[in-house]
Amino acid sequence: PTGIFLRRQLARTMWTDLDLRAQQILPGQSKVRRSQLEELRSEMNAFMLALDEGLVDDDTVLAAAIWRHFRHFQPTRLENLVTLVTYIRKNIQHLEQLPDENFIKNGYVYFLPLHSDTVDTKFVNQHYLDFKNKARGFVRT
């Protein structure tokens, strides 16, 4: 149950954040926003399937998913793909180690920084409060 809850919470947080940002970029253009968000949703669903496969399989499958969906088959330095694969694996392990109550209680998910294994709790807490305050005023148009 926690995995499903976490996936839904991640998706809800991401789409709320995208909607908030889209409203700032395209104020009063709800049709354009809706169309672009629908396109993003389609791409995200495809990426999630590829990412799931990569997480279950090995690093080469995960790297291929990242390359296809983030780099769109463009030439990419191997070191950059290795960094992203390492970052994703590190954060999956981090999320798996957090107690279930952490997700259920506060509904907020945070990730480890790219080049560190230590969470800046002051930053995370402030970011969470800022996001909640913005989301409270969020109105769908």
Secondary structure, 3 states (H helix, E strand, C coil): CHHHHHHHHHHHHHHHHHHHHHHHHCCCCHHHHHHHHHHHHHHHHHHHHHHHHHHHCCHHHHHHHHHHHHCCCCCCCHHHHHHHHHHHHHHHHHHHHCCHHHHHHHCCCCCCCCCCCCCCHHHHHHHHHHHHHHHHCCCCC
